[in-house]
């Protein structure tokens, strides 16, 4: 008698082998088609995703205006001259607008850098671009302090005190320009230096670029801390939250200058979203598709430097927004920058506004408020590690 486990396969259903071999292949092919359909960009998907993110931005903005140390009522906010109207229009609305501008700029800059450098870890903060902007702005502030007796120094001093939040009511838009320009020059110089260091043999080394950015951030922080000893204690104390990142005490005139630079830069980045798709394939592939790689990369780097200079001069060093948001959205929406770039802009704006709201609400019982840059680091760093781990697990499978 033949043992049960050694019975021939003829006793199994006739189509068993067919199911065990052919069906998995069909399922795998169907899965590939489903994956391609999921990542393919259509006008309906583009509009739906951006509309959904726009709703998220509006929801976060509404909460940021209504919630705080003193909750306000919508009916009283609309009444001119009331305390609620003064709180919202004079304090919370400028802070919200600045947070949306800075978050959108950082999200768009991060997505663009990750495309042109072909590195998902690229970010203005990690690469040292924000540190270079902060160093340039700090040098301008120091120059304003040393030249305060001259006419030019008085103009720069006005920009200095406004930039670090000492005098939010005085001065006009022109006083924000020197600090913004100095920060932009610092950001552009740092970016060019990092690219030069990371291309020793004419080919970009992503690991060398990240290492150079980390080292330069440490160097810039050390120089800034040293320069803080050359100003008065009051200015050094006011400069500390600006170096960590804060959205408080900025006048409308300065926000307007930053808004012009950021909105123009965002428009340029979105207009070149298709080129980012080509650049993300590599230099040779992009050139074969008709893209002037060197010129396009230079233009994008200059625009990003101007945007980061404007954001740093207004809000200081805010990290991890351009690192986490594009990476998280790429896992959900796919790699097409025609959707990913505007989504990163909206997502960055919502993320930073939400972090600022959390900073204002979470510490009400203790009567203090941490800088928003500290909150983005506390939220962004662990979240990025989780996303990085999840992406590695998917690639392993």
Short mmCIF file of the C-alpha atoms (twelve columns), coordinates in Angstrom:
data_MODEL
# 
_entry.id   MODEL 
# 
loop_
_atom_site.group_PDB 
_atom_site.id 
_atom_site.type_symbol 
_atom_site.label_atom_id 
_atom_site.label_alt_id 
_atom_site.label_comp_id 
_atom_site.label_asym_id 
_atom_site.label_seq_id 
_atom_site.Cartn_x 
_atom_site.Cartn_y 
_atom_site.Cartn_z 
_atom_site.pdbx_PDB_model_num 
ATOM 1   C CA . UNK A 1   0.000   0.000   0.000   1 
ATOM 2   C CA . UNK A 2   1.372   3.323   -1.036  1 
ATOM 3   C CA . UNK A 3   1.872   5.740   1.864   1 
ATOM 4   C CA . UNK A 4   -0.488  8.708   1.956   1 
ATOM 5   C CA . UNK A 5   2.263   11.256  1.521   1 
ATOM 6   C CA . UNK A 6   3.670   9.479   -1.573  1 
ATOM 7   C CA . UNK A 7   0.462   9.301   -3.610  1 
ATOM 8   C CA . UNK A 8   0.915   10.509  -7.188  1 
ATOM 9   C CA . UNK A 9   -0.125  14.034  -8.206  1 
ATOM 10  C CA . UNK A 10  -2.870  12.572  -10.366 1 
ATOM 11  C CA . UNK A 11  -5.138  12.487  -7.335  1 
ATOM 12  C CA . UNK A 12  -4.985  16.308  -7.153  1 
ATOM 13  C CA . UNK A 13  -7.323  18.478  -9.218  1 
ATOM 14  C CA . UNK A 14  -6.329  18.610  -12.841 1 
ATOM 15  C CA . UNK A 15  -5.804  22.385  -12.827 1 
ATOM 16  C CA . UNK A 16  -3.674  22.464  -9.654  1 
ATOM 17  C CA . UNK A 17  -0.414  22.924  -11.548 1 
ATOM 18  C CA . UNK A 18  -1.998  25.598  -13.728 1 
ATOM 19  C CA . UNK A 19  -3.083  27.591  -10.702 1 
ATOM 20  C CA . UNK A 20  0.249   27.192  -8.945  1 
ATOM 21  C CA . UNK A 21  2.282   28.416  -11.931 1 
ATOM 22  C CA . UNK A 22  0.263   30.620  -14.225 1 
ATOM 23  C CA . UNK A 23  -2.042  32.413  -11.822 1 
ATOM 24  C CA . UNK A 24  0.750   33.982  -9.769  1 
ATOM 25  C CA . UNK A 25  2.292   35.278  -12.989 1 
ATOM 26  C CA . UNK A 26  -1.002  36.844  -14.011 1 
ATOM 27  C CA . UNK A 27  -1.476  38.266  -10.553 1 
ATOM 28  C CA . UNK A 28  2.017   39.729  -10.664 1 
ATOM 29  C CA . UNK A 29  1.380   41.301  -14.053 1 
ATOM 30  C CA . UNK A 30  -1.923  42.683  -12.835 1 
ATOM 31  C CA . UNK A 31  -0.145  44.059  -9.777  1 
ATOM 32  C CA . UNK A 32  2.401   45.812  -11.984 1 
ATOM 33  C CA . UNK A 33  -0.376  47.325  -14.085 1 
ATOM 34  C CA . UNK A 34  -2.155  48.469  -10.938 1 
ATOM 35  C CA . UNK A 35  1.061   50.024  -9.626  1 
ATOM 36  C CA . UNK A 36  1.639   51.879  -12.888 1 
ATOM 37  C CA . UNK A 37  -1.937  53.106  -12.923 1 
ATOM 38  C CA . UNK A 38  -1.590  54.259  -9.311  1 
ATOM 39  C CA . UNK A 39  1.544   56.316  -10.030 1 
ATOM 40  C CA . UNK A 40  0.447   57.630  -13.444 1 
ATOM 41  C CA . UNK A 41  -0.507  61.280  -13.277 1 
ATOM 42  C CA . UNK A 42  -3.880  62.254  -14.700 1 
ATOM 43  C CA . UNK A 43  -5.605  65.647  -14.611 1 
ATOM 44  C CA . UNK A 44  -8.203  64.244  -12.227 1 
ATOM 45  C CA . UNK A 45  -5.559  62.903  -9.841  1 
ATOM 46  C CA . UNK A 46  -3.596  66.165  -10.015 1 
ATOM 47  C CA . UNK A 47  -6.642  68.285  -9.224  1 
ATOM 48  C CA . UNK A 48  -7.955  65.972  -6.494  1 
ATOM 49  C CA . UNK A 49  -4.633  65.731  -4.634  1 
ATOM 50  C CA . UNK A 50  -3.941  69.460  -4.695  1 
ATOM 51  C CA . UNK A 51  -7.519  70.255  -3.734  1 
ATOM 52  C CA . UNK A 52  -7.293  67.878  -0.775  1 
ATOM 53  C CA . UNK A 53  -4.032  69.466  0.368   1 
ATOM 54  C CA . UNK A 54  -5.573  72.899  -0.071  1 
ATOM 55  C CA . UNK A 55  -8.413  71.896  2.237   1 
ATOM 56  C CA . UNK A 56  -5.853  70.719  4.803   1 
ATOM 57  C CA . UNK A 57  -4.053  74.065  4.603   1 
ATOM 58  C CA . UNK A 58  -7.325  75.956  5.112   1 
ATOM 59  C CA . UNK A 59  -8.255  73.776  8.080   1 
ATOM 60  C CA . UNK A 60  -4.874  74.282  9.760   1 
ATOM 61  C CA . UNK A 61  -5.023  78.017  9.036   1 
ATOM 62  C CA . UNK A 62  -8.484  78.310  10.597  1 
ATOM 63  C CA . UNK A 63  -7.334  76.521  13.751  1 
ATOM 64  C CA . UNK A 64  -4.197  78.672  13.941  1 
ATOM 65  C CA . UNK A 65  -6.301  81.837  13.859  1 
ATOM 66  C CA . UNK A 66  -8.931  80.737  16.365  1 
ATOM 67  C CA . UNK A 67  -6.844  78.823  18.930  1 
ATOM 68  C CA . UNK A 68  -4.167  80.131  21.249  1 
ATOM 69  C CA . UNK A 69  -3.541  81.351  24.764  1 
ATOM 70  C CA . UNK A 70  -6.824  83.222  24.475  1 
ATOM 71  C CA . UNK A 71  -9.405  81.449  22.258  1 
ATOM 72  C CA . UNK A 72  -11.346 83.892  20.116  1 
ATOM 73  C CA . UNK A 73  -14.881 83.860  18.781  1 
ATOM 74  C CA . UNK A 74  -15.475 84.185  15.069  1 
ATOM 75  C CA . UNK A 75  -18.240 86.762  15.542  1 
ATOM 76  C CA . UNK A 76  -15.980 89.018  17.604  1 
ATOM 77  C CA . UNK A 77  -13.084 88.598  15.183  1 
ATOM 78  C CA . UNK A 78  -15.172 90.183  12.450  1 
ATOM 79  C CA . UNK A 79  -15.995 93.148  14.689  1 
ATOM 80  C CA . UNK A 80  -13.469 95.903  14.084  1 
ATOM 81  C CA . UNK A 81  -11.940 97.329  17.251  1 
ATOM 82  C CA . UNK A 82  -12.703 94.316  19.443  1 
ATOM 83  C CA . UNK A 83  -9.957  92.531  21.370  1 
ATOM 84  C CA . UNK A 84  -10.449 89.339  19.382  1 
ATOM 85  C CA . UNK A 85  -10.073 91.277  16.121  1 
ATOM 86  C CA . UNK A 86  -6.859  92.881  17.386  1 
ATOM 87  C CA . UNK A 87  -5.395  89.531  18.450  1 
ATOM 88  C CA . UNK A 88  -6.155  87.842  15.134  1 
ATOM 89  C CA . UNK A 89  -5.313  90.692  12.768  1 
ATOM 90  C CA . UNK A 90  -2.309  92.019  14.640  1 
ATOM 91  C CA . UNK A 91  -0.651  88.881  16.016  1 
ATOM 92  C CA . UNK A 92  -1.938  85.572  14.677  1 
ATOM 93  C CA . UNK A 93  -2.570  86.450  11.024  1 
ATOM 94  C CA . UNK A 94  0.961   87.778  10.302  1 
ATOM 95  C CA . UNK A 95  2.378   84.749  12.070  1 
ATOM 96  C CA . UNK A 96  0.198   82.388  10.049  1 
ATOM 97  C CA . UNK A 97  1.036   84.018  6.714   1 
ATOM 98  C CA . UNK A 98  4.744   83.880  7.516   1 
ATOM 99  C CA . UNK A 99  4.461   80.217  8.508   1 
ATOM 100 C CA . UNK A 100 2.690   79.339  5.259   1 
ATOM 101 C CA . UNK A 101 5.290   81.201  3.187   1 
ATOM 102 C CA . UNK A 102 8.273   79.685  4.971   1 
ATOM 103 C CA . UNK A 103 6.809   76.170  5.025   1 
ATOM 104 C CA . UNK A 104 5.872   76.324  1.341   1 
ATOM 105 C CA . UNK A 105 9.315   77.603  0.384   1 
ATOM 106 C CA . UNK A 106 11.108  74.912  2.384   1 
ATOM 107 C CA . UNK A 107 8.872   72.143  1.029   1 
ATOM 108 C CA . UNK A 108 9.370   73.246  -2.574  1 
ATOM 109 C CA . UNK A 109 13.114  73.758  -2.124  1 
ATOM 110 C CA . UNK A 110 13.491  70.313  -0.561  1 
ATOM 111 C CA . UNK A 111 11.625  68.559  -3.377  1 
ATOM 112 C CA . UNK A 112 13.691  70.421  -5.978  1 
ATOM 113 C CA . UNK A 113 17.034  69.652  -4.340  1 
ATOM 114 C CA . UNK A 114 16.120  65.984  -4.022  1 
ATOM 115 C CA . UNK A 115 15.404  65.897  -7.760  1 
ATOM 116 C CA . UNK A 116 18.463  67.738  -9.075  1 
ATOM 117 C CA . UNK A 117 20.820  65.912  -6.686  1 
ATOM 118 C CA . UNK A 118 19.001  62.556  -7.017  1 
ATOM 119 C CA . UNK A 119 19.170  62.138  -3.258  1 
ATOM 120 C CA . UNK A 120 16.050  61.743  -1.052  1 
ATOM 121 C CA . UNK A 121 18.035  63.075  1.924   1 
ATOM 122 C CA . UNK A 122 18.743  66.431  0.257   1 
ATOM 123 C CA . UNK A 123 17.323  69.377  2.156   1 
ATOM 124 C CA . UNK A 124 18.325  73.044  2.591   1 
ATOM 125 C CA . UNK A 125 18.961  72.449  6.286   1 
ATOM 126 C CA . UNK A 126 20.906  69.195  5.920   1 
ATOM 127 C CA . UNK A 127 23.027  70.458  3.012   1 
ATOM 128 C CA . UNK A 128 24.075  73.563  4.920   1 
ATOM 129 C CA . UNK A 129 22.199  76.020  2.694   1 
ATOM 130 C CA . UNK A 130 20.138  77.350  5.605   1 
ATOM 131 C CA . UNK A 131 23.288  77.542  7.749   1 
ATOM 132 C CA . UNK A 132 25.018  79.595  5.077   1 
ATOM 133 C CA . UNK A 133 22.010  81.911  4.864   1 
ATOM 134 C CA . UNK A 134 22.008  82.337  8.642   1 
ATOM 135 C CA . UNK A 135 25.732  83.078  8.598   1 
ATOM 136 C CA . UNK A 136 25.296  85.704  5.887   1 
ATOM 137 C CA . UNK A 137 22.438  87.339  7.770   1 
ATOM 138 C CA . UNK A 138 24.424  87.317  11.016  1 
ATOM 139 C CA . UNK A 139 27.381  89.016  9.318   1 
ATOM 140 C CA . UNK A 140 25.026  91.681  8.002   1 
ATOM 141 C CA . UNK A 141 23.593  92.180  11.488  1 
ATOM 142 C CA . UNK A 142 27.083  92.532  12.927  1 
ATOM 143 C CA . UNK A 143 28.018  95.017  10.196  1 
ATOM 144 C CA . UNK A 144 24.871  97.002  10.987  1 
ATOM 145 C CA . UNK A 145 25.840  97.154  14.641  1 
ATOM 146 C CA . UNK A 146 29.388  98.304  13.910  1 
ATOM 147 C CA . UNK A 147 28.235  100.908 11.361  1 
ATOM 148 C CA . UNK A 148 25.271  102.211 13.339  1 
ATOM 149 C CA . UNK A 149 26.708  105.736 13.380  1 
ATOM 150 C CA . UNK A 150 26.562  106.081 9.578   1 
ATOM 151 C CA . UNK A 151 23.479  106.620 7.419   1 
ATOM 152 C CA . UNK A 152 23.845  103.207 5.774   1 
ATOM 153 C CA . UNK A 153 24.372  101.631 9.156   1 
ATOM 154 C CA . UNK A 154 21.172  103.179 10.467  1 
ATOM 155 C CA . UNK A 155 19.237  101.592 7.622   1 
ATOM 156 C CA . UNK A 156 20.906  98.231  8.245   1 
ATOM 157 C CA . UNK A 157 20.419  98.573  11.983  1 
ATOM 158 C CA . UNK A 158 16.717  99.017  11.430  1 
ATOM 159 C CA . UNK A 159 16.726  95.841  9.356   1 
ATOM 160 C CA . UNK A 160 18.788  94.145  12.040  1 
ATOM 161 C CA . UNK A 161 16.471  94.878  14.931  1 
ATOM 162 C CA . UNK A 162 13.433  94.011  12.909  1 
ATOM 163 C CA . UNK A 163 14.984  90.778  11.675  1 
ATOM 164 C CA . UNK A 164 15.655  89.549  15.199  1 
ATOM 165 C CA . UNK A 165 12.333  90.748  16.565  1 
ATOM 166 C CA . UNK A 166 13.298  93.744  18.669  1 
ATOM 167 C CA . UNK A 167 11.233  96.418  16.978  1 
ATOM 168 C CA . UNK A 168 8.362   95.100  14.947  1 
ATOM 169 C CA . UNK A 169 6.555   98.383  14.486  1 
ATOM 170 C CA . UNK A 170 9.261   100.657 13.090  1 
ATOM 171 C CA . UNK A 171 10.622  100.789 9.586   1 
ATOM 172 C CA . UNK A 172 9.365   99.972  6.129   1 
ATOM 173 C CA . UNK A 173 9.829   97.267  3.578   1 
ATOM 174 C CA . UNK A 174 13.226  98.581  2.465   1 
ATOM 175 C CA . UNK A 175 14.714  97.711  5.855   1 
ATOM 176 C CA . UNK A 176 14.138  93.999  5.245   1 
ATOM 177 C CA . UNK A 177 16.085  93.974  1.974   1 
ATOM 178 C CA . UNK A 178 19.710  94.090  3.288   1 
ATOM 179 C CA . UNK A 179 19.274  91.091  5.583   1 
ATOM 180 C CA . UNK A 180 17.445  89.123  2.888   1 
ATOM 181 C CA . UNK A 181 20.158  89.856  0.323   1 
ATOM 182 C CA . UNK A 182 22.936  88.935  2.759   1 
ATOM 183 C CA . UNK A 183 21.168  85.671  3.614   1 
ATOM 184 C CA . UNK A 184 20.639  84.881  -0.082  1 
ATOM 185 C CA . UNK A 185 24.318  85.502  -0.843  1 
ATOM 186 C CA . UNK A 186 25.285  83.232  2.046   1 
ATOM 187 C CA . UNK A 187 22.929  80.497  0.848   1 
ATOM 188 C CA . UNK A 188 24.139  80.713  -2.772  1 
ATOM 189 C CA . UNK A 189 27.796  80.727  -1.755  1 
ATOM 190 C CA . UNK A 190 27.285  77.719  0.486   1 
ATOM 191 C CA . UNK A 191 25.423  75.785  -2.206  1 
ATOM 192 C CA . UNK A 192 28.150  76.395  -4.783  1 
ATOM 193 C CA . UNK A 193 30.813  75.436  -2.244  1 
ATOM 194 C CA . UNK A 194 29.031  72.188  -1.344  1 
ATOM 195 C CA . UNK A 195 28.604  71.250  -5.021  1 
ATOM 196 C CA . UNK A 196 32.285  71.967  -5.674  1 
ATOM 197 C CA . UNK A 197 33.405  69.841  -2.728  1 
ATOM 198 C CA . UNK A 198 31.110  66.950  -3.716  1 
ATOM 199 C CA . UNK A 199 32.355  66.863  -7.358  1 
ATOM 200 C CA . UNK A 200 36.094  66.143  -7.037  1 
ATOM 201 C CA . UNK A 201 36.245  64.187  -10.308 1 
ATOM 202 C CA . UNK A 202 33.438  65.917  -12.191 1 
ATOM 203 C CA . UNK A 203 30.777  63.533  -10.872 1 
ATOM 204 C CA . UNK A 204 28.523  64.380  -7.944  1 
ATOM 205 C CA . UNK A 205 29.006  62.172  -4.889  1 
ATOM 206 C CA . UNK A 206 25.784  62.203  -2.803  1 
ATOM 207 C CA . UNK A 207 27.507  60.903  0.323   1 
ATOM 208 C CA . UNK A 208 30.237  63.532  0.113   1 
ATOM 209 C CA . UNK A 209 27.583  66.193  -0.388  1 
ATOM 210 C CA . UNK A 210 25.690  65.198  2.750   1 
ATOM 211 C CA . UNK A 211 28.875  64.949  4.786   1 
ATOM 212 C CA . UNK A 212 30.025  68.361  3.583   1 
ATOM 213 C CA . UNK A 213 26.640  69.845  4.470   1 
ATOM 214 C CA . UNK A 214 26.717  68.423  7.986   1 
ATOM 215 C CA . UNK A 215 30.267  69.685  8.557   1 
ATOM 216 C CA . UNK A 216 29.452  73.139  7.212   1 
ATOM 217 C CA . UNK A 217 26.382  73.365  9.447   1 
ATOM 218 C CA . UNK A 218 28.609  72.740  12.461  1 
ATOM 219 C CA . UNK A 219 31.096  75.320  11.205  1 
ATOM 220 C CA . UNK A 220 28.396  77.944  10.558  1 
ATOM 221 C CA . UNK A 221 26.859  77.354  13.995  1 
ATOM 222 C CA . UNK A 222 30.262  77.813  15.638  1 
ATOM 223 C CA . UNK A 223 30.929  81.061  13.751  1 
ATOM 224 C CA . UNK A 224 27.464  82.416  14.566  1 
ATOM 225 C CA . UNK A 225 27.885  81.605  18.250  1 
ATOM 226 C CA . UNK A 226 31.238  83.383  18.197  1 
ATOM 227 C CA . UNK A 227 29.766  86.441  16.468  1 
ATOM 228 C CA . UNK A 228 27.019  86.604  19.100  1 
ATOM 229 C CA . UNK A 229 29.679  87.528  21.626  1 
ATOM 230 C CA . UNK A 230 30.457  90.698  19.638  1 
ATOM 231 C CA . UNK A 231 26.999  92.246  20.070  1 
ATOM 232 C CA . UNK A 232 25.243  93.543  23.149  1 
ATOM 233 C CA . UNK A 233 23.642  91.024  25.547  1 
ATOM 234 C CA . UNK A 234 20.183  92.253  24.576  1 
ATOM 235 C CA . UNK A 235 20.827  91.638  20.882  1 
ATOM 236 C CA . UNK A 236 22.446  88.273  21.592  1 
ATOM 237 C CA . UNK A 237 19.400  87.216  23.619  1 
ATOM 238 C CA . UNK A 238 17.042  88.336  20.850  1 
ATOM 239 C CA . UNK A 239 19.167  86.553  18.252  1 
ATOM 240 C CA . UNK A 240 18.949  83.120  19.898  1 
ATOM 241 C CA . UNK A 241 15.325  82.246  18.987  1 
ATOM 242 C CA . UNK A 242 15.950  83.594  15.474  1 
ATOM 243 C CA . UNK A 243 18.804  81.092  15.084  1 
ATOM 244 C CA . UNK A 244 16.564  78.242  16.265  1 
ATOM 245 C CA . UNK A 245 13.608  79.372  14.134  1 
ATOM 246 C CA . UNK A 246 10.633  81.508  15.110  1 
ATOM 247 C CA . UNK A 247 7.605   83.051  13.401  1 
ATOM 248 C CA . UNK A 248 6.829   85.695  16.006  1 
ATOM 249 C CA . UNK A 249 7.109   89.489  15.853  1 
ATOM 250 C CA . UNK A 250 7.408   90.126  12.138  1 
ATOM 251 C CA . UNK A 251 5.807   93.252  10.597  1 
ATOM 252 C CA . UNK A 252 3.721   93.130  7.442   1 
ATOM 253 C CA . UNK A 253 6.313   95.159  5.516   1 
ATOM 254 C CA . UNK A 254 8.963   92.476  6.005   1 
ATOM 255 C CA . UNK A 255 6.534   89.656  5.301   1 
ATOM 256 C CA . UNK A 256 5.616   91.387  2.043   1 
ATOM 257 C CA . UNK A 257 9.254   91.449  0.903   1 
ATOM 258 C CA . UNK A 258 9.644   87.769  1.710   1 
ATOM 259 C CA . UNK A 259 6.337   86.944  0.020   1 
ATOM 260 C CA . UNK A 260 7.424   88.542  -3.254  1 
ATOM 261 C CA . UNK A 261 10.654  86.521  -3.314  1 
ATOM 262 C CA . UNK A 262 9.052   83.248  -2.214  1 
ATOM 263 C CA . UNK A 263 6.039   83.431  -4.535  1 
ATOM 264 C CA . UNK A 264 8.218   84.321  -7.528  1 
ATOM 265 C CA . UNK A 265 10.591  81.466  -6.674  1 
ATOM 266 C CA . UNK A 266 7.751   78.983  -6.246  1 
ATOM 267 C CA . UNK A 267 6.344   79.999  -9.608  1 
ATOM 268 C CA . UNK A 268 9.705   79.374  -11.261 1 
ATOM 269 C CA . UNK A 269 10.078  75.964  -9.619  1 
ATOM 270 C CA . UNK A 270 6.589   74.845  -10.608 1 
ATOM 271 C CA . UNK A 271 7.191   76.010  -14.188 1 
ATOM 272 C CA . UNK A 272 10.250  73.725  -14.332 1 
ATOM 273 C CA . UNK A 273 8.587   70.702  -12.719 1 
ATOM 274 C CA . UNK A 274 8.783   68.687  -15.944 1 
ATOM 275 C CA . UNK A 275 12.530  69.292  -16.160 1 
ATOM 276 C CA . UNK A 276 12.873  67.999  -12.621 1 
ATOM 277 C CA . UNK A 277 11.459  64.684  -13.826 1 
ATOM 278 C CA . UNK A 278 14.236  64.508  -16.410 1 
ATOM 279 C CA . UNK A 279 16.968  65.595  -13.986 1 
ATOM 280 C CA . UNK A 280 15.905  62.917  -11.526 1 
ATOM 281 C CA . UNK A 281 16.803  60.328  -14.195 1 
ATOM 282 C CA . UNK A 282 20.429  61.453  -14.266 1 
ATOM 283 C CA . UNK A 283 22.518  63.984  -16.141 1 
ATOM 284 C CA . UNK A 284 23.064  61.872  -19.246 1 
ATOM 285 C CA . UNK A 285 19.416  60.886  -19.558 1 
ATOM 286 C CA . UNK A 286 18.252  64.474  -19.045 1 
ATOM 287 C CA . UNK A 287 20.714  65.764  -21.663 1 
ATOM 288 C CA . UNK A 288 19.564  63.132  -24.169 1 
ATOM 289 C CA . UNK A 289 15.997  64.356  -23.647 1 
ATOM 290 C CA . UNK A 290 16.948  67.918  -24.572 1 
ATOM 291 C CA . UNK A 291 17.527  69.471  -21.134 1 
ATOM 292 C CA . UNK A 292 20.438  71.883  -20.685 1 
ATOM 293 C CA . UNK A 293 21.541  70.252  -17.441 1 
ATOM 294 C CA . UNK A 294 24.144  72.760  -16.271 1 
ATOM 295 C CA . UNK A 295 22.036  75.820  -17.024 1 
ATOM 296 C CA . UNK A 296 18.867  74.358  -15.523 1 
ATOM 297 C CA . UNK A 297 20.645  73.237  -12.348 1 
ATOM 298 C CA . UNK A 298 22.304  76.648  -11.943 1 
ATOM 299 C CA . UNK A 299 19.004  78.488  -12.390 1 
ATOM 300 C CA . UNK A 300 17.264  76.249  -9.869  1 
ATOM 301 C CA . UNK A 301 20.083  76.593  -7.345  1 
ATOM 302 C CA . UNK A 302 20.039  80.396  -7.618  1 
ATOM 303 C CA . UNK A 303 16.267  80.540  -7.171  1 
ATOM 304 C CA . UNK A 304 16.394  78.184  -4.190  1 
ATOM 305 C CA . UNK A 305 19.142  80.279  -2.618  1 
ATOM 306 C CA . UNK A 306 17.045  83.430  -2.944  1 
ATOM 307 C CA . UNK A 307 14.050  81.654  -1.400  1 
ATOM 308 C CA . UNK A 308 16.054  80.213  1.491   1 
ATOM 309 C CA . UNK A 309 17.696  83.596  2.074   1 
ATOM 310 C CA . UNK A 310 14.289  85.237  2.352   1 
ATOM 311 C CA . UNK A 311 12.914  82.581  4.701   1 
ATOM 312 C CA . UNK A 312 15.984  82.544  6.961   1 
ATOM 313 C CA . UNK A 313 16.026  86.343  7.206   1 
ATOM 314 C CA . UNK A 314 12.401  86.245  8.380   1 
ATOM 315 C CA . UNK A 315 12.063  83.041  10.396  1 
ATOM 316 C CA . UNK A 316 15.591  81.880  11.119  1 
ATOM 317 C CA . UNK A 317 16.743  78.281  10.900  1 
ATOM 318 C CA . UNK A 318 13.782  75.950  10.498  1 
ATOM 319 C CA . UNK A 319 14.871  72.415  9.683   1 
ATOM 320 C CA . UNK A 320 13.404  69.116  8.456   1 
ATOM 321 C CA . UNK A 321 10.427  70.633  6.620   1 
ATOM 322 C CA . UNK A 322 12.049  70.207  3.213   1 
ATOM 323 C CA . UNK A 323 13.317  66.786  4.241   1 
ATOM 324 C CA . UNK A 324 10.214  65.084  5.631   1 
ATOM 325 C CA . UNK A 325 7.357   66.551  3.598   1 
ATOM 326 C CA . UNK A 326 8.575   65.717  0.049   1 
ATOM 327 C CA . UNK A 327 9.705   62.254  1.128   1 
ATOM 328 C CA . UNK A 328 6.384   61.494  2.794   1 
ATOM 329 C CA . UNK A 329 4.365   62.757  -0.172  1 
ATOM 330 C CA . UNK A 330 6.566   60.863  -2.632  1 
ATOM 331 C CA . UNK A 331 5.624   57.596  -0.934  1 
ATOM 332 C CA . UNK A 332 1.932   58.458  -1.316  1 
ATOM 333 C CA . UNK A 333 1.725   60.374  -4.615  1 
ATOM 334 C CA . UNK A 334 4.627   58.981  -6.605  1 
ATOM 335 C CA . UNK A 335 7.747   60.586  -8.084  1 
ATOM 336 C CA . UNK A 336 6.165   62.802  -10.772 1 
ATOM 337 C CA . UNK A 337 7.249   66.334  -9.868  1 
ATOM 338 C CA . UNK A 338 4.370   67.903  -11.755 1 
ATOM 339 C CA . UNK A 339 2.294   66.757  -8.779  1 
ATOM 340 C CA . UNK A 340 4.958   66.198  -6.123  1 
ATOM 341 C CA . UNK A 341 6.377   69.735  -6.255  1 
ATOM 342 C CA . UNK A 342 3.131   71.701  -5.758  1 
ATOM 343 C CA . UNK A 343 2.013   69.090  -3.229  1 
ATOM 344 C CA . UNK A 344 5.258   69.568  -1.293  1 
ATOM 345 C CA . UNK A 345 4.678   73.322  -1.281  1 
ATOM 346 C CA . UNK A 346 1.172   72.949  0.149   1 
ATOM 347 C CA . UNK A 347 2.242   70.159  2.485   1 
ATOM 348 C CA . UNK A 348 5.188   72.170  3.781   1 
ATOM 349 C CA . UNK A 349 2.954   75.160  4.445   1 
ATOM 350 C CA . UNK A 350 0.441   73.035  6.373   1 
ATOM 351 C CA . UNK A 351 3.197   71.190  8.270   1 
ATOM 352 C CA . UNK A 352 4.950   74.321  9.520   1 
ATOM 353 C CA . UNK A 353 1.693   76.074  10.418  1 
ATOM 354 C CA . UNK A 354 0.641   72.972  12.357  1 
ATOM 355 C CA . UNK A 355 3.992   72.842  14.177  1 
ATOM 356 C CA . UNK A 356 3.666   76.502  15.134  1 
ATOM 357 C CA . UNK A 357 0.148   75.891  16.423  1 
ATOM 358 C CA . UNK A 358 1.415   72.945  18.467  1 
ATOM 359 C CA . UNK A 359 4.180   75.121  19.905  1 
ATOM 360 C CA . UNK A 360 1.640   77.730  21.000  1 
ATOM 361 C CA . UNK A 361 -0.854  75.289  22.497  1 
ATOM 362 C CA . UNK A 362 1.239   72.527  24.069  1 
ATOM 363 C CA . UNK A 363 3.110   74.793  26.492  1 
ATOM 364 C CA . UNK A 364 0.270   77.042  27.648  1 
ATOM 365 C CA . UNK A 365 0.221   75.452  31.163  1 
ATOM 366 C CA . UNK A 366 3.862   76.389  31.776  1 
ATOM 367 C CA . UNK A 367 3.473   79.886  30.338  1 
ATOM 368 C CA . UNK A 368 6.196   79.601  27.698  1 
ATOM 369 C CA . UNK A 369 6.552   78.863  24.006  1 
ATOM 370 C CA . UNK A 370 9.382   76.985  22.272  1 
ATOM 371 C CA . UNK A 371 10.673  78.146  18.881  1 
ATOM 372 C CA . UNK A 372 8.947   76.502  15.960  1 
ATOM 373 C CA . UNK A 373 12.297  75.214  14.702  1 
ATOM 374 C CA . UNK A 374 12.623  73.069  17.818  1 
ATOM 375 C CA . UNK A 375 9.159   71.605  17.225  1 
ATOM 376 C CA . UNK A 376 9.901   70.760  13.577  1 
ATOM 377 C CA . UNK A 377 13.055  68.977  14.705  1 
ATOM 378 C CA . UNK A 378 11.220  67.017  17.398  1 
ATOM 379 C CA . UNK A 379 8.470   65.980  14.967  1 
ATOM 380 C CA . UNK A 380 10.401  65.806  11.732  1 
ATOM 381 C CA . UNK A 381 13.464  63.820  12.760  1 
ATOM 382 C CA . UNK A 382 11.635  60.745  14.182  1 
ATOM 383 C CA . UNK A 383 9.029   60.870  11.421  1 
ATOM 384 C CA . UNK A 384 11.711  60.921  8.757   1 
ATOM 385 C CA . UNK A 385 13.427  57.913  10.348  1 
ATOM 386 C CA . UNK A 386 10.129  56.017  10.291  1 
ATOM 387 C CA . UNK A 387 9.543   56.898  6.640   1 
ATOM 388 C CA . UNK A 388 13.099  55.970  5.729   1 
ATOM 389 C CA . UNK A 389 12.734  52.615  7.462   1 
ATOM 390 C CA . UNK A 390 9.429   51.954  5.732   1 
ATOM 391 C CA . UNK A 391 10.871  52.805  2.336   1 
ATOM 392 C CA . UNK A 392 13.845  50.500  2.953   1 
ATOM 393 C CA . UNK A 393 11.504  47.657  3.915   1 
ATOM 394 C CA . UNK A 394 9.483   48.095  0.727   1 
ATOM 395 C CA . UNK A 395 12.608  48.038  -1.440  1 
ATOM 396 C CA . UNK A 396 13.798  44.894  0.361   1 
ATOM 397 C CA . UNK A 397 10.544  43.125  -0.492  1 
# 
